[in-house]
Amino acid sequence: MGASGRIGRDLELVRSDEFAAVCRRRPEDFTRRRKMPHDALVESVVCRKGRTLRIELRELGRGLGMESPISAPGYLKQREKLDPAALELLMRHHAAQVYADGDAPTFRGVHVLAIDGSTADVPTNDATVAAYGGSPAKHGKVQSFCGLSAVYDVIARQLVGLDVAAGGFDERSFVPGHARRAREATGGEPFVLVMDRGYPSFPLLAWLSDNGVPYLMRSQRNFMNAEFAKAAAAGGDAVCGLVFGYQRIASIRKKDPGAFEALLSHGPVDVRCVLVDIGGDAPEKLVTNLPASFTPDDLKELYHLRWGVETCFQTLKDRLQLENLTGTKPVLIEQDIYATAYLLNVAFDIANEADAAALAAGAPERHRHRMTVNRSFALGVVKDELLGMLLAGDDERDSIMAGIVEELKGCLVPVRRGRSYPRDGVGRNYANRYSNTHKRVF
């Protein structure tokens, strides 16, 4: 079907009565087709470019053929009726189609889904501080910020799930929801959740084992020392029985008495402890429940792939200006966040299609390194063309898409493996306010 067909099916969903029901924050919302019905409203949020609202509405009015564009106050009033869950559903719907169409690549037969969290600064007012919390900023005043927890397919480059939470959120608490979304999106195909060293905990390991969720996590240095000592004695790879003894889980008692009691009565959990060398002073500890068919080198590569979720957050906040928001109310903020996530899925879907077309044309064979489509360029092109694609018919949309793919095929950049750069830390010096390496893409 391709990316064009998936966008068409996204539009079918947006224009359906079932989707209209998801859009309503109150039963009486979007029951009549006014100047800005639910489908046009969703399309307007997805196509915004971060400019002044009047300029955005001027372009939207031209695209929709309005005699006069809706006023900014009237538009914002309509936006307040729109449930952000509708845009979150649209984001997940597009990702699920990629799996259903068989266009999601795998590693050793499994989809690689990385989980991680980040934060985003939002306008500070009473409503956002109440919804997300805040912390003192450099200027001495309170800065409100929300938490973002994502599950991202690092090979297919699709956001499968995204949660907006209060700023100082517990990232582990979102793992069960991400596991559920991963199963729904992949349609029962094998997948593995890959997490950084902030995630391993005894309650989470027990939950993942009880629910049969495949995982790979980098362990903290002082976590499960006895089990990793056994792994070291066995050559760096061993399956160990993890026993939740009273002394071992005593620290959980004050934090979560319910989890403490559940673990105390829980039987041993089989975990695979693997030591891998990534060039540091000591081997890194990886804990997983993947079978022995995944060698330590496979697990090392799997964990390396996790970095894709970090660059996903960078793309959202840097290239797509996620923090450049329409309004100051939580409902508008969350709408913009999920609309940005949907745009990322669409743009990367099109870029993947262009990658496949370039590979079929033999373009990578003419280069020293593996070549891939410039993702920043893809985001900019899709942002420019998205409104036209949404308003076009199926045949015209296919034509627009073919033109975009052809254009992206000619904008390839090398993938140089093994590169690493030291982190400068908080005290680094900035050349000036406008970076030469992180330009806006639209």
N, C-alpha and C positions, 0 to 999 in steps of 0.2 A: 504493500500500500504506500509506503514512504511517508515522509514528513508532511507533504501536502495533504494526503488523505487523512492523516491524523489531525491536522488542523481543521479539516472539514468536519470530522467527527466531533472535535471539541465544540465547534459552532453548533452542531446538531444538539449537543448536550445543553449548551448555554441557552438555546432558543426553545427548549422543551418546557412543558408545564411542571415536570418533576423538579427541574432546576430552579424554576421560579419559586417553588415552595421552599427550597433550601435558601434562597436569597432573602426571604422575609425574616425580619427581626420581630415583626408583629403580624398577627393574622391578616390585618387589613392592608398591609403593604403590598404594592405591585399587583393589586387585583384589577386595575384598569390600565389600559395602555395610554399613558400620558406622553408628554413631550420627550421624556427620558425613561422608557420602560426598563425592566431589569436587564434585558439582553444588551441594549445599547449602553447601559450604565457599566456593565461588566467589561464590555469591549473598550469603553473609554478609559477605565482604570488600567487595563492591560497595555493600552497604547500610549499612555502618558510619557512625556519625555523630560519631565522635571523642570519645565519652563514655567513662566507665570501662568496662573490659572486661566486668565482671560485669553491668552494666546493659545493655550491648549484647547479651550472651548471653541475658539474661532476655527481652528483646523478641524476639530471634530464636527462642527456644524457644516462645514464645507463637504466633508466626507459623507455625512448622512443626508446631505441635500436639504438642510433646514433653511427656511426663509430667513430666520434670525436665530443666532445661537442662544442657548439657554443662559440665563444670567448666572454669575458665579454664586450668589447666595442660594438661588434655586437649585443649582447643581449640587452644592454641598448638602442642602437639605435632603435631596434625593439620596446622596451617598450615605447619609446617616441611617437610611432604611435598609441598607445592604449588609447582610451578615457576612463577615470575613470568611466564614466557613465555606461559602460558595466558591470563593477564589482558591481556597485550599483544596477543595474537591476538584476544581479544574486542573490545578497543578498535578494532583495525583492521577487524574484521569489520563492526562497526556502521557505520563510516565508508564502507566499500566498498559497503554496501547503499544508502546515500544516493545514490551515483553510479549504481548499477545501476538504481535506481527512477526516475532522471531528475529527482531533487529537488535537485540541486546547481547553483545559479546560476553564471553565468560572466561574465567581462568581455570584451567583443568576441569571444565564442566560445571563450575559453580559461579553464580553471580556474586560479585564482590561488593558488599554494601558497607560503607564506613559510617560510623556514628561519631559525632563530635558536637561540641557546643561553642557558642560565641555570644557576643553582646553587641548591641547597636544603640547608639545615642539617639534619644527621641526628645522632642520639645518638652521643656520642664514647665509643668503647671500642676494644679491640684489634682486634676484627673489622672495625669500620667504618673505622678508620684504615688497616688493611691493604687493604681493598677500595677505598676512595675517597680516601684520603689526608686531610690536615688542614693547618691553618695556625694560627698564633698568633691568639688572639682578644683583645678589649679587656681581659679579666680576667687575661691572661697565660698561660692554659692553652691547649692545643691544641683547636681546634674542627674536628670532621670535617664535611665537606660533599661532596655528590655533584654531578656535572654532569648537566645535562638538555639534550639536543639534540632539537628538534622540527621537524616539517614540518606546517604547519597551513593548511588552506583558509580564507582570511580572508573569503570571501564565504559559503560554506556553513557556516562555523564548525564544522569537524570536524578533529580531530587525526588525521592520516593515518599518522603515525609518531612514535615517541618512544623515544629511547635514554637509558639511565641509565649514566653513566660516572664515572670518577674526577674529582675536583674540577677540577684544572687541565688540562682536556682540550683537544685541538686540534679546534676546531669544523669546520674544513674537511674533516677526515678522515671526517666522517659524511655529507657531501653525496652520495657515490655510493649509500650505502644508502637515503637519503631519496629519491633519484631513482628507484631501483628500486621502492620502496613507492608512490611517486606513480603510476608506470605501472601497477602492480598494482591500485591503488584505483580509478583513473579508467577502467580497462578499455580503454585505447587512445585515449581522448578527448584532445584537445589540452589541454596545461597549460603553465604557465611557473613556474619557480622564482625567487622574488624574495629577494634577500639584501642585508644591510647592508654597510657599507664594510669590515668586518673580514674579509670572505671573498675578495675578488679576489686571485688569485695566478696566476703563469704556469702552474704544474702543473694547477691547477684549471680554468683557461680551456681548456687543451689537452684535458683529460679531457672536459669538457662538450662541446667541439666534436667530438671523436672519437666520442662516444656519442650525438650528436644530441639533446642535452638542451636545450630552450629555457630561457633564463635572463635575468634582469635584475639587475644589481648596481650599487650605488653605489660608486664608486671612491674610494680614498684620494687626498688632494690631490697627492701626489708620485708617483702610479702612472701609467705609460703617458703621460708628458708629451708625447712626440713625436707620438703618435697623437691626443691631444686637441688639440694645436696644429694639426694638419691639420683636425680637426673645426671648430675655431674659425675657421680660414681659409675653410672651406666653408659657413659660416653656422651652425655649431653642431651639425651632423649629418653624419657621414661614415662609410663603411665602409673600414676600414684593414686592411692585411695585417700581422699581428703576427708579427715575426720574432724567434726566440729566439737571439740572438747570444751569443757566449761572455761578453763583458763584461756584458751585460745580466742574465744568469742566474748570474753568478759567485757571488753570495751564497748560492745554493741548494746549492752544491757541498758545503760543510761540513755543512749541516743534513740533506740527503738526497742522497747521491751517486747513488743509482739514478734519482731524478727528474731530477737534473742531466744525466746521460748520455742519458736518454730525450728530454729537451727539446732537447739539443744536436743530436740526429739527427732531430728533428721538423721537418716542413715548416711554412711560414707558416700562420697561423690567421686567418681573416677574422673581425673583430670590428667591431661598430657602436659608435661613440663619439658620445655625445649630451650636449650641455650644456644644462641647464635652469635656469631662474631660480626659486628658491623663497624669495626675499626676503632672502638673506644678502648678505655682502660680495662674494662671487664666485659664479658659476654652479656648480651641482653637476655632477659628472661621473658619467654613467651609462654602463655598458658592457653590451652585450646582443648577442644573435644573432637577435632578433626582426626580421621583415621591415619594409620601409618602410611597409607598410599600417598599422603602429602609429606614429602621429605622435609627435613629442616631447611634446605635451600628453597623449597616451595613456600614454606611458612615465612621465610625471610622476605621473599618477593611479595607475598601477600601483604605483609605488614608494610612493606615499602609502598605498595599501591595506596595504602590508607592516606598518604599525603594529599591525594586528590580532593578530599573533603576540606582540607585547609585552603587549597587554592579555590575551591568552590565558594567559601566564605569571602575570600579576597575578591573574587569576581563580583559577588553580590554587592559588597560594600564599596568597592573601588570602581570597577568598570561600570556597574549598573547603578551606582549611586543610591543604594538602598536607603540611606539615611536622608536623602533629599525627598522629603515627604510632602504630601498635598496639604495636610492640615495638622492640627495639634491634638485632636481627640483620639483616644485609643482605637475606636472603631475605624477611623480613617487610616491610622498608622498601620493597623494589621491588614487592612485591605491592600495598602501599597506594598507591604512586605510579601504577601502571598502573590500579588500580581507580578512582582519582580522575580519571584521564584518560578512562576509559570513561564515568564519570558526567557529565563535561563534554560529551562527544559526545551522550549521551542527552538531557541538559537543553537543549542548544542545538538539537537536532533538534526537540524539542517546541516550543521557543520560535519556531523558524522556521515551524512549522506554524501556531502562533497568529498570527504576523505575517501569513501568507497569508490566514488567516481574517478578521483585522481589516481587511486591505486589501479583501477581497471584500465585507465589510459596509459599506465606505465610511467607516470611522472616521478615516483620515488626512485626508480631505477637510475635516473640521471643525477642523483645526488649522493653525497658521501654518507650522510646521516638519514635516519628515518624521518620522513617529512609528514607534517600534519597541517591542517588548515589553521590559520591564525584566528584563534578564538575571539580576540578583541575585535578584529575586523568583522567577524561573523556577527557578533553582538550588535555592532554599529549598523551593519547593513540590515539586519532583521528589524532593529528598532525603527529604522527609516521606512521600511516597507510593510511593517506589520498591519497598520491601519488599512492600507490598500488590500492586503491579503484577506483580512477579515471581512471586508465589504464586497469583495469580488465573488463572482460565481465560481463553480468548481473548475470549469475549463480555463477561465482567466487566472484563477489561483494557481493551477498547474503550470501555466505559462510563466507567471511571475516566479514561481518556485524554481523552474528550470533555469531561468535567467540568473537567479541568485546562486544556485549550485554551480553554474558555469563560471560565474564571477569568483566564487570562493575557491574553485579549483586552481585558479591562477594566483592565489595568495597563500602560499605554503611557507612554513617556517620549520627549521630543523629541530628535532628532539635529541638533545645531547645528554646521554645518560651519564650518571656518575658525578655530575657537577654538585658542588656544595660551597656555601659561602658562610663565613663567620657571622654570628648575630652581634650587631653593634651594641645592643642593649638600650636602656632608657636614655643614657647620656649621649647618644649619637648626634652628630651635627648635620643639619639640613642645609643644602646649598641655597635654596630659596623656597618660597611658598608653593611654587608650581613645579612639580617633579617632571623631569623629562622622560621618565620611564613608566609613569602611571597616568597617561593622558586620558581624558574622557573620550568615550567611544561614540557619543551622540550629543 
